[in-house]
């Protein structure tokens, strides 16, 4: 039985890419800057796999004989968003960045959306999700108009109170927006952002849902499914790939729930892939510049990592990586253009192998395909022969 387990620590970058200045991210280093700011910051289990031994890793202690293989990856795709990062991990390079709207969406987009849902909207600005419901939540509750907003990412977000616009109606609005946002306005994701509360004291719920574009080409997930193997998605993976190439999916409410659901899948007998996204690093801490919270979340994942390792079977291979950065120590609250760490572990995998700097996130997808004996048109270079 062959299984590849890919765990994406959403936004856990490890240092600026050479072109970071073009994205306004000069000096970003999510892991390194957190380590420099937080006293006694330590990730002993990730360090045992080789996290601190990665070339140019700052602030994380090296160990003499790492139990895993270690390296870092540079993003080849244009952009620094979730969809681009995950697609590249799965074997696709996105040549053109998805469109962004720092000044809000053009009139023709909003008018088409309002016609489709048969009601007006409010907002249409770039804003923090927590701040915009504070700002416009009362007006939304009074009028019933959904809040439309965006960010520095390629997203069309719709916020609505669950008692004003029911969750299924909100999802339907997102589906209609997804059909409108094509061509030059093909944003990476339309996101439902439900919230609850009253009188300016509003809180987002865990029933967020992403409506992504379909991948631009076949991914390792598609090829794995076509071969009759399982592709089990944990967290927002199903949404990021618009359900394509997925055989089983479960959504999660937080990082710990994501680890729990991964452990549940690991109990089952199957060949294929488990693909997990742990979103809290990015959504709850990175975008809110919460350095202490981000550090605690990393420490909590590190504490639970042995559970994942102990659940691995003899032929399983575990890949731990990220999709971009989101440095909470900088002024920006947006994603950052960074290298991402790469840790690989398995009971039959070599130890203490430096994989260097990979030229693309696609190398993960290529290696998974190589391991599962899958042929397909994927970008990237397999490193399986270096670790087996």
N, C-alpha and C positions, 0 to 999 in steps of 0.2 A: 504494500500500500504506500503510495506516494502522495504527500500533502505539502503544499507551500502555504505558510501562514505569513501574511503581510500585515504588519501593524503600522499605521501611519499616525505619528504623534503630530497632530495638526498644528502647524506653524512653528515647530521646534527647529528653527534654523541654527546655523553654527558659524556665520561669518559672511560678509558681503561677497557677492560675485563681482568679477572684474567690471561689469557694466552697471553696477549698482547706482552709480552717480546719475545715470540716465533716468533712473526711476525715483530719484530723490532719496536714496537709501544708503548713501555713503556713511560708513561707521556702524551700520546695523550689525548686530551679532547677538541673536536672541539668547542662546545658551551662555555665551561668554560674558555678556553684560549682566545677565541675571546672577551668574556666579560671582562677579565682581561686586555686586550690590548687596547680596544677601549673606549675612554672617553665617559661618559654619555650614554653607551649602554643600551637600554631598549626595551623590547618587551611587552608592556602593555596588549595587547589582548591575547597573548599566556599565559602571567602571570595570567590573569583573569581565564583562564581555568585550571591553576594549574602547569604550567611549572616549576616555582620556588619552588614548594612544593614537587617535585619528590625527593625521597631519593638520597642523594649524589649529587644533582645538585649544581653546583658551579656558582657563579656570576650572578644568576638570582633571582630577588626579590620574596620572598614568599608573598602570600596574605592570609588574615584571612579565607575567605570562598570561595574557588575556585568554579567556576560554572561548572567545569567538573570533570571527574575522571582522575587520573594521576598515572603514574608509569614509569618503565623503563624495557627494555627487553635485555636479553643476547642472543647472537647468538649461537645456538647449532651446526650449520653446520661448516665444515672446510672451512676456507677462509674468505675473506673480500671484495668480489667483488659485483657488482651490481646484476648480475644474481642470485648468491647464496642468497643475502639478500631478493630480491623480491620473489624468489621461496619459501623461508622459511616463509615469511609473508603469502604466499598463502597456506601453509600447508605441505611443503616438507623439509626434512632435507637432506642436501648433505653431505654424509659421507666422501668422498674423494675430496680434493680440485682439481679444474680444473688445468691443466698444465700451467706453466709459462715459459718464455724463456728470462731470463735476458741477455743472450749472443746471442740472435737472434735465428731464426728457423733453424733446421737441414737441411743439403743439400738436403735430399730426399724430404722434404716438398716444398722447394723453386723450385726445379727442376720440381716436379709434377705440381706446380701452373703455372710456366712459360710455360710448355707444354700445359696446359689447356687453357691459354689465348693467346698462340702463340706470346709471346714477352718476352723480358728480364725484370727484375725488378732492382731497386736500393734500397739501405738502408739496410734492414734486421738487424736493431739494436733496442735496447730499448731506447726510446727517448720521449721527450715532443712533442706533436702534433704541437704546434706552432713553436717550435724550428726546427723540422725536415723539415718543409716546407721552413723555412728561409735557412737552410743548403743545401737542395737538390732541392728546387723548380726550380731554373734556369736550373739545369741539367735535371730535369724531362721535362720541357717545350721544351728544345732543343732535347731530345732523344725520348720523348713520352713514356718512361718507367715509369710505376707506382711505387710509393714509398711504400715499405712494411716496417712496423715497429710494435713494440709492446711496452708494458710498464710493470710495476710491476704486472698488472692485467693479467688475462688469456684472451688476445685479440690478434687477427691478424688484423691489421689495414692497409687499403689501401688508400693512399692519392693521389689525381689526380686533376689537374687543369680542370675546367669544359669546357674550350675551347680546351683542348688537348685530354681529354678522356671524352666524353659526360656522363651525369649523368646515363642514362640507361645502357651504356656500363660498367660504374663503378659498378653499382648494379649487372650486370651480372657476372663481375669478382668476386664479393663477393660471389655470389651464387655458383660459381665454387670452390672457396676456401672453402666454407662451406662443400661441398661434399668431399673434400680432407681431411679436418681436422676432422677425426673420430678416434675412438679407443684411442690409447695412446696420440694422438695429438688433442683430442677433446677439443679445447679451448672453453671457455664459449661463446665468441662472435667474429664474424667477423664484422668489422665496416668499412663502406664506409665513407671516410673523404674528401669530395670535397672542393676545395678552388678556389679563384679567385685572380686577381691582376697581377702585372708584376714587373720585375727587382728587385727581392728580397723583394718586398713589397706585401706580400701575406696575404690573410685573409680567414679563413675557413668560409664556408657558412652554413646555417641552414638545408641544404639538406643531412645532415648525416643520415645514416640508419644502424641499427644494425641487424645482422643475427645471432640469438641465436640458441643454441641447443634447441630441444624440451624438456620441463620438463620431469624429469625422472619418474614421476608418475602423477596421476591425482591430480589436484589442486582444491581449492574451486571455481575457475573460471570454470573449466570443469563441476563440479557438478551443478553449478548454471545454466549454459547454458543448460545442459541436462534436467534440470527441467522446461525449457521453459522460464526462466527469462532472462533479459538483463544483459550483462556484457559490460560496456562502458569504453573503455580505452582512457586515455588522456596522450599525450606525448609519451615516448618510451616504454610504457607498452606493446603494441602490439608486438614490436620487442623482448622484453625480454622473452616473452612467445611464440615466434615464431608463433604468431597468434592464438594459441590454447586457447579455452575457451572464445574467444572474439566474441561478436555479433556486436559491433559498435566500431570504432576506429577513433581517430583524432590525428594528430601529431601537435607539437607546435614549435614555434621559440624561446620562452623564458619563464621565470616563469610567467610573467603577462599574456601572451597568454594562459599558462596552467590554470591559475585561470579563465580567461575568458571562456575557453572551458568547464571547470568544471561547471561554472555557467549556461552555455547554456544547458548542459545535465540536470542540476537540474530543469530546467523549464518544462521538459517533464514528462509525466505520465508513469511510469513503475515500475515493481518490479525487484530488483536485486542489482547490484553493479556498482558504479563508482570508477574506480581505476586510480589515477592520480600520475604521477611522475613529480616533478619540478626539472629539471636537472641543472639549472645554478649554484646552490650552489656548486656543485661538479665540473662540467665541466669548468666553467668560473673562479671560484674563488678558490676553494679548491686545484685543481691541479696546480694552478699558485701561490699558497701561497700569495694570495691577501687578507690580513686580513680586510682592510677597505672595499673592495668591497664585501666580504662575509658578513660583518656586515650590510652594506647598503641593501643587498639583503634580509637578514633576517628581517630588519626593514620594508622593502617594503612589504614582505609577511604578516607581522604582521598588517600592515596598511590595507591590503585588507581582512584579515580574517573575519571581521564583515560582509562583503558582502556574504561570504560563509555561515556563521551562519544564517544570515537573510533570506537566500534562502532555508534553511532546512524546510521540512514539519514536521508535528507533529510526525510521526513515523520514521523519518530518524535518523540514527546514524552516526556521523562523527568520524573517527579515523585519528589522525595525528601522524605520526611516521617517521622513517628513515630506511635506508638499511645498513648503515655502517658509519664510520667516514671519514673525510679527513681534518685533522687539519692543517689549513694554517699557524699556528704559529711555526710549527716544520721545521726542515731541509728537511724532506721528502716531495715530491710532490705527494705521492701515498695515496691510501686509508689507513685508520687506523682501527685497531680491537677494536671497542668500543661498549659499551652499547648504545642503542638508546632510545630516549624519547617516551612515549606513552601517548597521550591525547585523551580522549573520551568524546564526548558531544552529547546531544540530548535533545529535549524539554521534553521527557518523561523518561529521564535517571537521575539517582540519581546524586547529586552534592557532591563534597568534599569527594570522595571515593579514598583512597590510594590503588592502585592495587599492590604496592610493586615491587619487582624485579621478572619479569617473566623469566622462565628458557628457553624460546624459542620465537622467532618471530612468530612461528606457532600459538601462542595463539590468534593472530588477526584473522587468517583464521578460526580457530576453533570457535571463537566467532561469526564471520560473518555467518558461516554455521549453528550454533545453532539458531541464530536470524532468518535466512531465512528458517528454518525448513528443512535443507538439511542434508541428511545422506550420508556418504562416508568415505573412508579410508584416514583420514587426521591426521597428527601429531598435537600435541598441546593440550592445556587445555582451554576450554571456560571459560571466566569470566563473561558471560552474567548474571548469577544469582547474581553476586556481584553488578551489576550496574543497574539492572531493579527493 
